[in-house]
């Protein structure tokens, strides 16, 4: 018969002991940008798709021309490409720093050109574009995070 001097930890105690607070923080940090990437990436994809498939390049260029943007057709093509490609890049976490920087520039143009006169609050204000600007600057600064296509494609680092 076995002596009862030492007690074995329960499954719950063992599980808690297996993960230090640093491990939990690292896991949370890896997943932390995923919800923001999904929301912002989808918003830009949908807006780029709307400009391309609903308004068309000509309709988007017409709106830009009325806002006083020079070379409106070229600007429309650039904005459509930035929103579609940038939205997809942020969504999957691939070159999110570049996509964030490019889309932040787009928001820095959209706010004063199209929304500033409407005040801060929606429906005519710039609060939505300002929120997207903040998110895009976050991606430009931090990248796509730990759970991303960038991380999956990165070569493994050798540690010595």
Backbone bond lengths (Angstrom), bond angles and torsions (degrees), N, CA, C in turn:
res aa  C-N    CA-C-N  psi(-1)  N-CA   C-N-CA  omega(-1)  CA-C   N-CA-C  phi
1 X - - - 1.439 - - 1.527 109.09 -
2 X 1.258 115.85 142.12 1.454 123.25 -177.66 1.522 111.15 -82.34
3 X 1.350 115.88 142.02 1.452 119.31 178.62 1.516 110.37 -76.89
4 X 1.279 116.82 148.45 1.461 122.75 -177.43 1.529 111.46 -100.31
5 X 1.325 117.37 31.81 1.460 119.69 -178.82 1.520 111.87 -75.36
6 X 1.306 117.47 -32.44 1.461 120.44 177.99 1.518 108.74 -114.97
7 X 1.306 115.24 136.29 1.462 118.61 177.09 1.520 108.59 -101.55
8 X 1.291 115.42 141.46 1.461 120.43 176.87 1.512 109.00 -82.64
9 X 1.328 116.40 141.76 1.469 118.11 179.53 1.519 111.13 -68.00
10 X 1.297 114.78 148.36 1.465 118.96 176.54 1.518 109.32 -72.31
11 X 1.318 116.30 167.15 1.470 120.56 -179.45 1.520 110.91 -60.24
12 X 1.326 118.47 -39.30 1.457 121.70 179.86 1.517 112.22 -66.59
13 X 1.331 116.55 -39.95 1.466 120.91 178.39 1.515 110.13 -67.03
14 X 1.324 116.09 -41.83 1.455 120.58 178.87 1.528 110.93 -62.57
15 X 1.320 117.53 -41.52 1.458 121.28 179.11 1.524 110.83 -62.72
16 X 1.316 117.07 -45.12 1.462 120.63 179.33 1.522 110.84 -64.12
17 X 1.311 117.35 -36.08 1.460 120.55 -179.44 1.523 111.50 -72.41
18 X 1.322 117.06 -27.15 1.461 120.84 -178.92 1.518 112.77 -70.29
19 X 1.301 118.05 -22.46 1.457 122.36 -177.27 1.524 109.60 -118.02
20 X 1.301 115.67 113.58 1.463 119.07 174.57 1.518 108.69 -79.51
21 X 1.317 116.13 167.82 1.463 119.05 178.54 1.522 110.63 -64.45
22 X 1.336 117.18 -29.35 1.472 119.81 176.85 1.520 110.79 -67.15
23 X 1.335 117.35 -38.71 1.466 120.73 177.60 1.524 110.64 -63.98
24 X 1.314 116.31 -43.30 1.461 120.61 -179.57 1.521 109.96 -65.56
25 X 1.334 117.40 -41.68 1.465 120.96 178.23 1.524 111.10 -63.26
26 X 1.327 116.95 -40.10 1.465 120.26 179.31 1.519 110.76 -65.91
27 X 1.314 117.05 -40.56 1.470 119.95 178.08 1.529 110.77 -65.78
28 X 1.324 116.82 -41.91 1.467 120.46 178.81 1.519 110.40 -64.75
29 X 1.333 117.02 -40.20 1.464 120.30 179.29 1.525 110.74 -64.18
30 X 1.326 117.56 -38.02 1.462 120.77 179.76 1.529 111.05 -63.70
31 X 1.310 117.02 -36.88 1.464 121.74 -177.45 1.521 112.93 -93.44
32 X 1.332 118.04 -8.96 1.458 122.57 -170.12 1.510 116.03 -58.67
33 X 1.325 118.52 -37.63 1.464 120.67 -177.52 1.530 113.47 -87.74
34 X 1.319 117.21 -7.49 1.473 119.96 -176.24 1.526 112.55 -59.81
35 X 1.340 120.51 -49.59 1.473 118.13 179.84 1.532 112.78 -60.88
36 X 1.334 117.02 -39.86 1.463 120.20 178.19 1.522 110.63 -66.11
37 X 1.332 117.22 -41.23 1.473 120.43 177.92 1.519 111.03 -61.55
38 X 1.319 116.91 -43.83 1.473 119.92 -178.85 1.525 110.85 -63.52
39 X 1.332 116.99 -45.78 1.470 120.15 -178.23 1.524 111.37 -66.55
40 X 1.316 117.46 -51.23 1.467 121.06 -175.85 1.524 110.77 -69.14
41 X 1.320 117.37 -42.27 1.467 120.34 178.15 1.515 111.54 -59.44
42 X 1.329 116.65 -43.46 1.464 120.62 179.36 1.520 111.56 -66.01
43 X 1.331 117.16 -41.07 1.475 120.57 179.09 1.527 109.99 -59.48
44 X 1.336 117.77 -48.15 1.465 119.71 -179.21 1.530 111.57 -67.63
45 X 1.323 117.70 -38.94 1.473 119.61 176.32 1.524 111.06 -59.84
46 X 1.321 116.62 -45.12 1.466 120.43 -178.63 1.531 111.36 -66.09
47 X 1.328 117.06 -41.02 1.469 119.50 179.79 1.525 111.47 -69.38
48 X 1.330 116.95 -38.62 1.464 119.92 175.51 1.520 111.15 -65.01
49 X 1.334 116.39 -41.08 1.460 120.72 177.05 1.518 112.19 -64.48
50 X 1.310 116.83 -39.11 1.462 120.54 177.36 1.528 110.75 -62.73
51 X 1.335 116.06 -43.73 1.466 119.46 179.45 1.528 111.16 -63.76
52 X 1.327 117.21 -38.70 1.463 120.55 -177.35 1.528 112.50 -79.78
53 X 1.333 116.81 -49.00 1.463 120.13 -170.07 1.529 114.91 -94.77
54 X 1.326 118.22 -22.52 1.462 120.34 -179.74 1.531 110.28 -99.91
55 X 1.336 116.33 -56.79 1.465 119.87 -179.63 1.518 111.58 -80.10
56 X 1.327 117.18 -31.04 1.459 122.28 -174.33 1.523 109.98 77.76
57 X 1.307 116.20 164.70 1.457 120.55 179.21 1.527 109.80 -61.26
58 X 1.338 117.05 -42.26 1.467 120.57 -178.79 1.530 111.34 -64.17
59 X 1.322 117.49 -43.24 1.461 120.70 179.01 1.521 112.15 -65.85
60 X 1.326 116.58 -40.55 1.466 121.05 177.65 1.523 109.73 -65.50
61 X 1.335 116.64 -41.29 1.471 120.86 177.79 1.525 110.66 -64.06
62 X 1.313 117.42 -37.51 1.463 121.18 178.84 1.526 110.67 -62.58
63 X 1.330 116.86 -44.61 1.465 121.05 177.71 1.533 109.69 -61.28
64 X 1.325 116.54 -44.58 1.464 120.33 -178.99 1.520 111.47 -65.62
65 X 1.316 116.19 -37.90 1.462 120.38 177.44 1.523 110.54 -62.45
66 X 1.335 117.09 -43.09 1.464 121.56 178.93 1.530 112.08 -65.61
67 X 1.333 116.39 -24.68 1.463 120.57 176.63 1.527 111.79 -84.20
68 X 1.332 116.55 -3.84 1.456 120.41 178.04 1.510 114.89 88.49
69 X 1.302 117.48 15.34 1.468 120.92 179.37 1.525 108.36 -80.90
70 X 1.335 117.32 124.71 1.472 119.83 179.72 1.528 111.09 -71.29
71 X 1.324 115.56 158.03 1.471 121.51 -179.18 1.530 110.55 48.40
72 X 1.325 113.91 55.59 1.465 120.89 -170.46 1.528 113.65 -58.64
73 X 1.313 118.12 -38.38 1.470 119.53 -179.85 1.514 110.61 -66.93
74 X 1.321 117.36 -43.76 1.461 120.83 176.89 1.527 110.34 -63.53
75 X 1.322 116.63 -43.43 1.462 120.91 178.29 1.526 110.79 -61.26
76 X 1.333 117.15 -40.79 1.466 121.02 178.66 1.526 110.68 -62.57
77 X 1.322 116.99 -44.74 1.463 120.47 178.44 1.525 111.58 -61.46
78 X 1.329 116.26 -41.87 1.468 120.42 179.96 1.523 110.68 -65.61
79 X 1.326 117.55 -45.02 1.463 121.31 -179.15 1.530 110.56 -65.16
80 X 1.324 116.96 -43.21 1.469 120.36 178.90 1.524 109.98 -61.19
81 X 1.325 117.07 -46.52 1.474 120.57 179.28 1.525 111.00 -63.73
82 X 1.328 116.73 -42.96 1.467 120.56 -179.43 1.526 110.75 -61.90
83 X 1.325 116.60 -43.28 1.459 119.54 -177.70 1.523 112.16 -71.77
84 X 1.322 117.39 -41.21 1.464 119.51 179.43 1.530 111.57 -70.13
85 X 1.330 116.36 -52.88 1.465 119.70 -177.76 1.526 111.50 -71.12
86 X 1.345 116.25 -41.93 1.461 119.80 178.86 1.516 112.15 -65.82
87 X 1.322 116.72 -41.26 1.461 120.31 176.91 1.516 111.77 -61.55
88 X 1.322 116.85 -44.29 1.472 120.56 178.28 1.523 110.76 -64.68
89 X 1.337 116.87 -41.40 1.467 121.04 -179.51 1.527 111.09 -62.75
90 X 1.321 116.66 -44.16 1.467 120.06 178.83 1.522 110.23 -67.22
91 X 1.315 117.21 -41.87 1.461 121.73 -178.59 1.521 111.98 -55.54
92 X 1.329 117.11 -47.01 1.476 120.30 -177.33 1.522 112.76 -94.22
93 X 1.321 117.26 -6.91 1.457 120.01 179.40 1.512 113.19 75.33
94 X 1.318 116.68 49.15 1.464 122.39 -179.25 1.523 107.98 -127.10
95 X 1.327 117.36 115.37 1.465 122.73 -174.76 1.525 111.27 55.58
96 X 1.318 116.43 40.26 1.470 121.37 -176.78 1.526 112.03 -66.21
97 X 1.327 118.20 -29.12 1.470 119.47 177.34 1.527 110.04 -62.36
98 X 1.322 116.22 -47.95 1.466 120.66 179.81 1.520 111.23 -65.37
99 X 1.332 116.19 -45.32 1.467 119.77 179.43 1.525 110.43 -61.29
100 X 1.326 117.09 -42.92 1.457 120.88 178.84 1.520 111.72 -61.38
101 X 1.327 116.81 -42.46 1.470 120.54 -179.70 1.530 110.93 -65.20
102 X 1.317 116.69 -44.97 1.466 120.75 -179.01 1.532 110.99 -64.83
103 X 1.320 116.75 -44.68 1.465 119.72 -179.66 1.527 111.67 -71.50
104 X 1.318 118.07 -28.63 1.467 120.63 174.17 1.533 109.64 -64.52
105 X 1.326 116.37 -41.17 1.467 119.80 176.81 1.526 109.85 -61.89
106 X 1.317 116.50 -42.22 1.469 119.45 177.59 1.529 110.88 -58.82
107 X 1.335 117.35 -43.20 1.466 120.48 179.43 1.533 111.19 -67.81
108 X 1.331 116.71 -33.84 1.472 119.75 177.30 1.527 111.89 -66.45
109 X 1.318 116.97 -23.74 1.466 121.08 174.25 1.526 109.85 -86.14
110 X 1.328 117.12 -43.80 1.471 121.35 -175.86 1.526 112.12 -62.13
111 X 1.317 117.21 -38.80 1.470 119.51 -176.15 1.524 111.75 -61.71
112 X 1.330 119.10 -56.79 1.474 116.77 -178.25 1.526 113.88 -72.76
113 X 1.324 117.81 -31.68 1.468 119.95 -175.65 1.527 111.68 -78.43
114 X 1.323 117.83 -43.55 1.460 119.78 -170.67 1.522 115.08 -110.42
115 X 1.336 119.13 -20.75 1.454 119.13 -169.25 1.524 116.80 -125.12
116 X 1.297 118.55 -23.42 1.462 121.15 -171.61 1.527 112.48 -58.72
117 X 1.313 117.60 -38.94 1.464 121.44 -178.95 1.527 112.01 -64.59
118 X 1.332 117.51 -21.18 1.461 121.39 -179.47 1.516 113.57 -83.91
119 X 1.335 117.47 2.66 1.462 120.19 -178.06 1.514 110.96 83.53
120 X 1.309 115.65 -167.62 1.464 119.86 -176.34 1.525 112.81 -83.30
121 X 1.337 116.81 -43.24 1.458 120.23 -169.71 1.524 113.33 -84.53
122 X 1.348 114.52 149.98 1.455 122.25 175.32 1.528 108.40 -64.90
123 X 1.284 121.83 157.83 1.463 126.61 12.37 1.524 114.59 -87.57
124 X 1.328 118.57 -13.36 1.466 119.20 -175.36 1.524 112.80 -107.21
125 X 1.320 116.91 -7.34 1.455 121.73 -176.72 1.516 113.20 -82.07
126 X 1.315 114.80 -174.67 1.461 120.53 -172.70 1.528 113.72 -106.38
127 X 1.329 119.32 12.73 1.454 120.42 -175.51 1.533 112.61 -60.00
128 X 1.315 118.08 -39.25 1.464 121.16 -179.66 1.531 111.07 -66.57
129 X 1.316 116.50 -47.19 1.465 120.74 179.14 1.525 110.98 -65.00
130 X 1.329 116.81 -34.56 1.463 121.77 177.75 1.532 110.56 -65.91
131 X 1.321 116.59 -39.88 1.465 121.43 176.18 1.523 110.67 -64.41
132 X 1.319 116.45 -44.06 1.466 119.81 177.03 1.528 111.23 -63.62
133 X 1.320 117.28 -37.68 1.464 121.16 176.55 1.524 109.88 -58.82
134 X 1.312 117.43 -47.67 1.462 121.04 178.69 1.521 112.55 -59.71
135 X 1.321 116.80 -43.23 1.462 120.81 178.92 1.522 110.96 -65.36
136 X 1.328 116.76 -42.91 1.472 120.42 -179.61 1.524 111.38 -65.64
137 X 1.328 117.42 -38.19 1.460 120.19 176.16 1.527 110.97 -65.66
138 X 1.323 116.86 -32.99 1.463 120.96 175.75 1.521 110.44 -63.84
139 X 1.330 117.37 -45.62 1.466 120.04 177.32 1.519 111.49 -64.53
140 X 1.325 116.93 -39.50 1.465 120.09 178.86 1.521 110.78 -62.54
141 X 1.318 117.49 -36.08 1.462 121.47 -178.41 1.526 112.84 -81.59
142 X 1.336 117.31 -41.87 1.464 121.00 -171.65 1.521 114.68 -103.17
143 X 1.307 117.71 -16.24 1.458 119.39 -173.91 1.515 110.54 82.24
144 X 1.317 115.84 -159.10 1.457 120.80 -172.56 1.516 114.55 -93.13
145 X 1.315 117.46 -7.54 1.462 119.91 179.94 1.515 112.16 91.46
146 X 1.328 114.74 -179.13 1.453 120.99 -173.49 1.516 115.01 -73.86
147 X 1.320 117.48 -34.03 1.461 120.95 -179.72 1.526 106.70 -98.92
148 X 1.342 115.58 93.70 1.460 119.89 -173.64 1.521 109.78 -161.38
149 X 1.307 114.90 165.42 1.454 120.43 175.51 1.526 110.40 -66.55
150 X 1.336 116.87 -37.34 1.467 120.48 175.80 1.528 110.79 -54.27
151 X 1.324 116.50 -48.04 1.463 121.04 -178.63 1.520 111.21 -67.20
152 X 1.313 117.72 -38.71 1.466 121.13 -178.93 1.520 111.47 -66.77
153 X 1.343 117.04 -33.35 1.454 120.42 -177.73 1.525 113.56 -90.27
154 X 1.327 116.97 -10.77 1.464 120.84 -179.31 1.525 109.32 -68.72
155 X 1.341 116.53 134.15 1.463 118.62 177.16 1.534 110.09 -63.11
156 X 1.313 115.25 145.49 1.459 120.13 179.13 1.524 109.84 -63.96
157 X 1.322 114.95 140.44 1.454 119.70 179.00 1.528 109.23 -88.21
158 X 1.304 114.74 138.93 1.452 119.60 174.72 1.521 109.31 -85.74
159 X 1.302 116.56 129.85 1.456 120.16 177.22 1.509 108.32 -112.16
160 X 1.301 115.07 139.85 1.465 119.43 -177.93 1.499 109.41 -111.78
